[in-house]
Amino acid sequence: MARSDDIPPGFVPVEPRNPFATLLGPIYEKAGDDGFRRGFRVSDRHLNTAGIAHGGMLMTFADILMGQAIRRAGAFPAVTVRMTTDFTAPARLGDWVDGTGQTRRVTRAMVFVQAEIMVNGRLSLTATGLFQRLRRQRD
């Protein structure tokens, strides 16, 4: 099992933007010519009673990836309306989990996105999402 501080090269810590994100992390990001990737090392707090990463944690991570894709596409702020998730492999204590999100279509009111999560380089989860764009509040 890998140590919790054993982070793959090129990944740097992401500063949490809200208290909820602080509970999940630390989360890391790697930006490159092919886009962005975010990742985390599975720790005790991410596990369910079966001893694998809780599906809710992985779904939350997918939601974060899709939100980041929306931000990068300039369609932020937006909120999740629907998310469909398919699990293909578990993540265990010490595993490196990373993934990316991709914006597929942006309309005036909605954003269509997808995410892919890998565990130690193997596909673990795919997700598609529909997000509603919000109007920015003026001060």
Summary of the structure (lengths in Angstrom):
residues: 139
radius of gyration: 15.0
end to end distance: 49.7
largest distance: 49.7
contacts: 405
relative contact order: 0.20
helix: 19%
strand: 44%
